[in-house]
Amino acid sequence: MRYNLVWISGILLGILAALAGALAQDRSTPMVISSEVQTLIEAQDWRKAEKKLEDDRAKCGATQAEKSCGVLLNYSEGVLLQTRSVYDKSQRSTLLNASADAYRKVLREEPGQEAAAHNLAVVLGRLGDTAGLERLYEQNETKSPQLAATISVTLGDVHDASGDWDKAYTAYARAVDLAPLDDSAKLRMVASFADVSGGSDQLMSKLGVWEIQAPDIAARGYAAIFQKEGGESTPAANEAIVHWVSQAAASRQISRERVAEAFGKFDAQPVRELMDFLGRLEMPVDSPMPSPGEMQSFLHSGPRIIDETPWWRETRERRHALAEAALATGRTTTANGNAVQAQYQFLVGLQTAPDMLDYLSSPPPGSDFAPLELITELAWLQYRNPEVLDPGRSKLREIIDLIIESKGMAYEARDYRAIQRHHTLLGEIFAAEDAWTGGSYGFDNAIFQLSGAIRAARQREETEGFYQPQANVKAQLAAGYHVAPQEGDEKAARIAAVLAALDSDDLKLAQDQLSALDEVAANDRPKELTAILRARAAAFETRVDSEKSDASVRKPPSWAMADTISGVDAPTLRRQKFKLLADIAVAAEIRKNQQAAKKYAQAALAAARGVSTLIGTEDVLRLERIATILTGGIVSPDQPPLMTIAPSGRKPDRERGEWFLVLPSSDLPFIASFPVGPLADLARAPG
């Protein structure tokens, strides 16, 4: 048995506390256990708890409010009996059955009670009642997919415990379909795969989706397929180990230790060669390549590690997987501060990777092309570690030429993410060198490259739907126009930088850009920008400091309730309204002004529904806080996360009630959403 079905007392009491404030959907009765009964349950004083429930039940009558009283008491009785069963082993079965009956009474009165249905599933699981779990699953499959998925996982655990592997696997697979972001269901599905009678096709088809949602779990799935094939050279095993390397690299979990853990018992050629390749990457390197010329020599005529891995050399996909492994290893080594070793690892990756022409003729679907990533990482590494890799800055020109050549490849392939990364990197390098204009080719200057980065991000917004503020890039471009006014409109660039900084919640940068704007447009500064910044700063201070004046709570600025204002485009205005009104709502809630808190939380959510992209974790916290206010909860600094964050992949897509999320650490967006339930319903509601 892989999963312990015993409902451990400490876990149950934790759930008890969480469910004490649980909200039911629609007009259902909130499942709130009285504090007195909960205290008695936690103290294991069963007799007094039962007497308290009995006394309370005698006070219930026939009115609607009194019926709700009965529902709550049935729920409390179910929790009492369920908890008692953990301690009273001699009556375990009797107590669990009685607990199940109490939860069923709740559901007969109010079928939408998810807290009762969840607890009933736990009780049925402990009883091993597969038929009861199946019925409960069918009752919730359509109306509450997330709950149905949880029930199906419990059903799978029961089948797993009894050794019915095929039924367990089927139940887990069903849960994954209903709740694609539930990692626990994915893990169980992979764990049970080794014992099912079926082949690898079904799991393989799901793993392609998991590569985006959960690369580490996808890697486990590919390892399970390889293991089930016994390490033989079958098409499924060969495909699985190649995908495993890609996913282990994507999650930065690629190492000889991980290979040994996943495949160590198999003396198969792909495993031996992979272990050798990773070992070569980890061999200590004492000194960097002294010149770009030597780098080129290493890449084109040096000892090729790939020649010693003939199985991996056979196909483009296999070479690409090894290049991804080198890329991930180099990134980890860079983060650990060993620039010399990382340089070697990136160069081995470039030496191993497929030819650039392969990329142009047939880009890998849905994934980064490793050579472009390797060149970009190598250039960042060289540029940011000159004292170690390039003390005399003699390699800078050759590195720039390498990036420019790579950028040309990205343009030919219309890979706008790679284009944006190349432009941003070159822009930063040229800006640091004060090379704002001119250059040997006319485009090797900061203004050209920074403008290109902004254009590429705008193109990605048009084709992929998510917005990137690029506050620092826009501020650098404005600085370039200040140095070379003939190249562009500094005033417009400063305004764009202010708005981008406001979008990024970098209020200091916004103020710095406004101050710089005064130098070029002292008498023509857009008053709207000043008003937005002043209101945002005041609301933020009021939110974080309860001693501050609550003037912004009493009366937000007029622009926060307007549909349009001069000089600010509609999407930017909606983002600013969301941020401001959410901060005001939280400030009002902290000051116990519930009426104002709900009013501004509703207005903030309405603005958020018109926004495609959240900017940073602060926006996620804003959404979670206003959702808490609107569902009757209490905002607190240590409240648990409410939103689910998942990678979106190279071709992002979102549904109603979901947002793209842009984080500083990634130029690929994430998807942020509320789980199925009242919060998700709020997010999806029109207007």
N, C-alpha and C positions, 0 to 999 in steps of 0.2 A: 504494500500500500504506500502511495507516494504522499498523500495528504492526510493529516490527522484531523478526524472529524469531531474529536472531543471539543466541546465549547468551553475553553478554558475560562475560569471564573474572572480573572483579571481582564481578559478581552471583553467578556460579556458586560462587565460593569463599565468598561470604557464605552461600549456601544450604548449601554443604558444612558449614560450621561449625554452622549451625542443625540440620542433619540428623544431625550427629554424636551428638546426644543424643536423637534422635527416639524416641518410644515407639510400638510397634505395638499394635494392639488384641488383646484376648483373651490367648492364650498364645504369640503370635508372638515371634520373636527380635527384640530391639531392634536397629535398624540403626545400629550404632556402628562407625565406621571407626577402626582403631588409630591412635594419635597418630603413630606412626612413618610409616605409609603416608600419612596426611594431610599430614605435613610434607614428604614427598618429592613428593607431588602439587603442593602449593603452590609448591615449589621447581622444578617442571617437570622433575624428574629421573626421566623415564619409565622408563629402564632399571632403575634401582635399585628403583623402586616395583614394577615387574613382577617383579623377582627376589625381592623381599620377599614378594609374594603367592604366588609359586611355591613358595618355601620353606615358607610357612605352610600351603599346601594339602597339601603332602606329609605334614604332621603330622596332618591330619584323618583320621578313621576312619569306622566304620559305626554307632557308638552314637548315641543321640538327641542327646547333647551335641555329638558330632563332626559330626552332620548340621547342627546349628546353626552350627558352625564353617564348613562349606561354604557355607551360605546367606550368612553375613557376607562371606566372601571373594568370592562372586559379586557381591554388592552393591558391595563395594569395587572390584572389577574394572570394573563398570559405570561407577562414578564416575570412575575413572582414565581409561578410554577416552573418556568423554563430555567430560572436561576437556581431554584431549589434542587432541580434534578441533577445539577452538577455536584452537589454535596451529599444528597441522600441517594446513595447507590442502590439501596435495597428497593426503593420505590421509583427508580429512574424511569422505567417504561410507563408506569401509571401517571407519573407527573408530566412526562412529555406529551402523552396523549391528551391529558386534561388541558395542558397549555395550548396544544393545537386546536382543541375545541373552542377555547376562549378566543383565539385569533380568528377562527372561522366565524364566530358570532360577530366580531367587529366587521369582517368583510361582508357578511350578509346585510348588515345595516348600511355600511358604506363601502361598496366594492372598490373604490379608488384609493383605499388606505394603503399606501406603499410601505409604511413602517410596519404595519401588521403583517402584510404579505411577505416582507423580507424576513421577519422573525419566524413566521410560519414555515418558510422554506428552510431555515436553520433547524427548526424542530423536526421537520419531516426528514431532513438529512440525517439527524442523529438517530431517528427511528429506522432509517434505511427504507423509508416508504417511497419507492421509485414511482409507483402508480400515482400517489398523491402529489409528488413533485411534478410529474408530467401534466396532471390536470391543472396545477397551479401555473405552470409554464404556459399552457394553452390559454388560460384566462388572461394572461398579461402580455402575450406575444405582440399583439397589435397595439394595445393602448399604452403599454409601458415597456418598450424594447430593452431599455437599460436594466430594469428590474427582471425582465424575462431572461436576460443574459446571465444575471447573477443566479437565478434559479437553475438555469441550465448548467452552470458551473457546479453548483451544489449536487445536481443530479449526476454529473460526470464523476464527481468525487465519490459518490456512493457506488456507482458502477466500478470505479477504479478499485475501491476497497474490497469489492467482492470478486475481483479478477475478471470482470466482464469488459475486457480492453476495448473491443470494437464499439460497444455502446458508450463507453466513457469518451472515446475519441470523437464519436458522432456528436455527443452533447457539448463537448468543448468547441468543436468546429462550429456548431450552431450558435454558441455564445459569441464567438469571434465575429460571425456574420452580423449579429444583432448589435454588438458593441465593438466596433473596429478599433477603438482606442483603449480597450481593456487589456492591459498587458498580462494580467493574471490568467485570463483565458488562453492567450497565446502560449504562455509558458506551459500550461497544463497540456495543451494540444501537442506541443513538441515533445513533452516528457512521455506522453502515452503513445507516441507514434511507433516506437520500437516494437511494441507488443501487438499492433493491429495487423490484421491479415492482408489488408489492401496494399497497393503499391505506393509509389512516391508522387504520382501525378497531382493528386488533390493538394497535398501539402506544398508541392513546388509552385502550384498556381497561386497559392495564398502568399507565399514568401515574397513574390515580386512586389506586392502591395506593402508588406511589412518593411521592405527595404527603406521605404520613405518614413513610415511611422515609427519603427523600432528596429534600427539596424542591428543592434546587439542580439535581439531575439531572433531576427532573421538569420543571423550567423549560426545561432544554435540549431535552427531548423535545418539549415544546409548541412551542418555537421551530423545531425540525426539521419539525414538521407544517406550520406556517405557511409555512416556506420551500419545502417540497415543493409546496404549493398555489400557489406563485408569487406570494404576496401578494394573490391574488384574493379577492373577498368570497364565499367558499364557506362553508357551514356548518362544515366542519372547521376552516378557517382562523380564522373568527370565534371559535369555541369555544376554539381553541388560544391565541390571543393574550390572551383574558380570563384563562384559567387560567395563562398565563405570568406575567402581572402578579401574580396571587395568590401563586404559588410564589416568584417573585423577591422579593416582599415578605416572605413567610414566612421566607426565608433571609437577610433584610436585604441583598439584593443588587439592589435596585431603584434605578436611576439612569439619567440620560440616556445615559451612556456604555454601560451594559449594553443599553439599547434599541438604540442605534446598532450595537453589536456583533452583536445578534441579528437585527435587522430593517432595518439601515441602507440596504440596497440596494433596499428596496421603498418606492415613493412611494404608500403606501396611506393612506387616511383614518385608520384606527385608529392607525397608527404616527405620523402627523403630530400628531394630537391628543394622543397619549400624551406625545410629546416636549414639546409645549407645556405640558401640565399639570405635568409634572415640573419644567420650567423655571420655572413660576410658584412652585412650592414652594421652589425654591432662591433666588428673588429675595431679597436681603438686607432684613431688617426692622430698623428702627432703635430702635423703642420698643414696649413691650407695650401691649395693650389697657388703657386706664386704669381701666376699671370693668367689672363683670359686665354692667351694662346695655348697655355698648358691645359686649360680646361677643354678647349676644342680638341686638342690632341687626345685627351683622356676619353672624350665622348666618341671620337671617330676611329681612333687607332690604338687605344689603350687596351689592356686586358679586359675582356668582356665577360662579366659574371654570367650573363644570360647564356653564353655558349656552354657553360657547365650545367645548365638546367634544360636539357633537350626537350623534356616533356612540356615544360612551360613555354618553350620557344616556338612550339608547333603552330599556334594560332594567335591571331591578333588579340583575342579576348583574354587569353592566358597572359600574354606579355603585358597587357594593360592592367591586369590584376596585380602583377608583381610591381609595376610602376606605382600603383596606388598604395601598395604596402610600403614602398620606399618613401613616398610622399608623406604618409601618416607617421612613419618612423622619424623622418626628418623634422616634421612639425613638432612632435613630442620632444625631440632632442633640442630643437630651438627654444621651446618653452623652458627646458631645463638649463638653458644658458650655455650650451656647448656648440658654439657657432662653427668651429672647425669640423667637428663630427657631422653636424647637420649639412654642411656644404658637401661633404663626401657622399652622404646619403641621397641628397637631391641629385647629384651628378650621376650616381648609380641608377637612380630612377629614370633620368633622361636617357641614359645609355640603354636601358632595358625597354623603354616604352616603344610602342608602334611608331612608325614614321608619321610625320605631320601630314603627308599626302593622304594617308589612310583616313585621317580626321576629316579632311576636306571632302573626300569622296563618299564617306559614310560615317558621320558622327555617331558615337555610341548613344543610343536612345536613353533619355532620362538620367544621364550621369555626366559628371565633369570629364573632360578629356585630360588625362593625367599630364601629358607634356606641357600644356599651357599652364596648368597649375604649378608644375615643377619649376618652370621658368620664372613665373611670378614670385614664387617663394624664394628661389635662389637670388633673384634681384633684390627683394626686400632684405634678405639676410645680408647680402654684400653691402647694401647701402646703409643698413642700420648697425653694422658691426665693423666700421672701417678700421678701428684700432687693432682688430684681430686679423681681418681678412684683406684689408686694403689700406695700410697705414699711410701711404703716399697718395691715395686717391687715384692711382695710376690706372686702375681697372674700370673706373666709372664710365668712361666713354664706351668701352667695349660692352659693358653691362647694358648701357642704354641702347646700344645698337641691337643687342640680343633681344631686349624687350620690344623694341620697335618692329623687329622682324616677326616676333611672336604675335604682336598686335595685328600685323597685317594678315596673318593666318586666321586670327579670330574674326576679322572683318570679312574675309572670304567665306567663312563658315556662318556668318551672321550670328555669332555667339555673343549676344549683347552683355551677358554677365561677364564673360572674359574681356570683352572690349572695355567695359566700365572699370574692371580691376586694373587693366593695363594703363588706361588713361589716368586713373587715380594715382597709381604708383609713379608714373612718369611726372605727373603734375607736382606731386610732393617732392620728388627729387629736384626738379628744375626750380621750384619755389625756394627750396633750401639753398640752392646755388645762386639765387637771385637772377636766374636766367628767365626773365619774364617774357621777352620777345626775341625775334630773330632766330638764330641757330643755323647749323649747316644745311638743314633741309627745309627750313621754314616752318616745320612743325615740332622741332625739338626745343620747345620752350613751355613755360608753365601755363601761360594764358591759353594756348592752343589745347594743351592736354587737360587742364581743369574744365574748360568749356566742353571738351569731348566727353569727360566723365559725366557731366550734367546732362548732356544730350543722350548719352547711353541710358542713364537712369530714367529719363523721360520716355525713351523708347520702350523700356521695360514696363513702365507704368501703363503705356498704351496697349502693349501686347499681353502683359501678365497680370495687370490690374492692381498692383500694389505700389505704394508711394514710399520713396526714400527722401528724408529731409536733406541730407548731405550738407549739414550746417557748416562744418569746417571747410569743406571743399568750396562752398559758396563764399565763405568769409575770405578764403585765400584768393579766390578770383577777384573779389572786390579790392583786395590789397594790391593785386596785379594791375587793375585799372587805375588805382591811385598812382602807381609808379609810372604807368604808360597810358595816360588818359586817351591817347589817340586810338587805342585798341578797343575801347568799349565804354559803356555808360556806367560810371562808378555809382551814381545815385541809384540806378535801378538794381545794380548788383548788391549794394548795401541793403536796400529794402528786401531783396530776396533772402539775404543772409539773416536779417532780423526775423523774418517769418519762419525761416527754417530753424533758427535757434529756438523760437517760441514753440514750434512743433516738437522739438527735441527736449523741451523742458530745461534748456540751458539758458536761464534768464540772465545770467551774467554775460554770456556771449551776446545775447540780444541787446543788452544795455551797451556793451562795448561797440557793437555795430551801429546803434543809434547815435552814440557819441561821435563815431567816425563820420556818420551821415551829416552831422551838424557842420563838419568842416567843408562839405561840398554843397550843402543845401540848407544852410542855417535858417533861412527865411522861407524855406519851402519844404520843411519836414512834414510828412503826412501825420496829422494829429491823431489819426486812428491808431497808428502803431504805438504812439506814446500811451494812448488810452488803454490799449490791450495789455501792454507790458505792465502798466501801473496796476491794473485790475488783477492780472494774474499774480503779480508779486504780493499784493495785499491779501488775496484769497489764500495763497499758499501759506503765508505767515499766520493768518487767522486759523487755518486748518491745523497747523503743527504746534501753535502756541495758544493754549486756551485763555491766557491772560491778555491776549491782544484784543483790541476793539472789534466788536462784531458788526461794524458798519456795513461791510460787504454782504453779511447775511441779511441784514434788514433791507438793503436796497442794492441789488446788483446793477452794474452800469447798463445803460439803455442798449448798447450794441449787443449785449448778451442775449437779448430777447428779440433782436432784429433778424430779418431774413437776409438782408444785404447791407453792406456798408461800403463806403467809397474806398477804393484802393486795395481791397482784399477780395480774392476770388472765393467762390462759394465753398469749395472743399476745405480751404484753409480756415474760413470763418466757422464752419461746422466743427472742425478739430479744436479751435480755440474755445468755442462755446462749451463743448463737451468737457474740456479740461477745467475751465473756470467754474462751470455750474456744478461739476462733481466735487470740486474742492469746497465750494460754498455749502453744498449739501452736507458734506462730512463735518464742516465747521459748525453748521446748525445742529447736527445730531449730537456733537460733543457738548454743545451748550444746552442740550435737552429741549431744543426747539423743534419738536417732531413735525409740526405742521410745515414749517419752512423746509426742513430736511426732505420731506416727501415731495414737496412742490418742486424743489430744485433738482432732486434726484430724478424725477420724471422728465424734467426738461433736459437734463444731461443725457439720459438714456435716449430720448428722442433725437438729440443731436448725434449721439454715437451711432444710431441706426443708419444715419446718412454718411457715415465715415467708413471707408474701405479698410483703413490701416491704423492699427494702434502703434504708437511710437514708444518702444521701451517698456520695461516692467512697470513703470509708474502709471501708465495708462491701464494696464491690466489691474493694478490695485484700485484704480479709480472705479473701474467697472464692477469689481467685486464689492467695493464699499457701497456704491449706490444700489446694487442688487440686494445687498444685505438690508439696507434701509427700506427698500420697497417691499421686501418680504417680511418686514416686522422684526428683523434681527437687530443686534447691537453691534456697532462697529467697534473693533478693538485692535490694537497694534499686533496682537499675536493670534488673530483669527486664522484658521487653516485656509489654504488655497481653495477657491471655489471653481476656478476656470481650468480647463484642460488645455495644455499647450502641446502641439505636435508639429514636427517638421512638415513642410508642404512639398518639398521636392523641387525639381528643376522646372516643372510646368505646373505652377500652383493653381489651385481652384478652391473656391469657397462657396458655401451655401448660405441661405438666409439665416441670420442669427450667428454667423461666424465672422471673424475679423482676421485679416492678415496682421501679423505682428512682426515688426522690424526691430531687431536687436543690434547693438553696436558690434557684437562679436561675429555677425554673419551677414553676408550680402544676399542670402536666400531667406525668404520670409518663412515664418511659422504660421500655423493656424491656431487661433485662440477661440474657445467656445465654452459655453456652460454645458454640463452634462444634461441628459434628458431629465426633464422635471420642471418645476415652477420657474426656475431661473432661465432655462432655455426658452420656455414659453414667453417670458418677458422680453427676451432678446429678439425673438422672431416676430413679436406682435407688430402690426403695421404702424407706421408713423411714429 
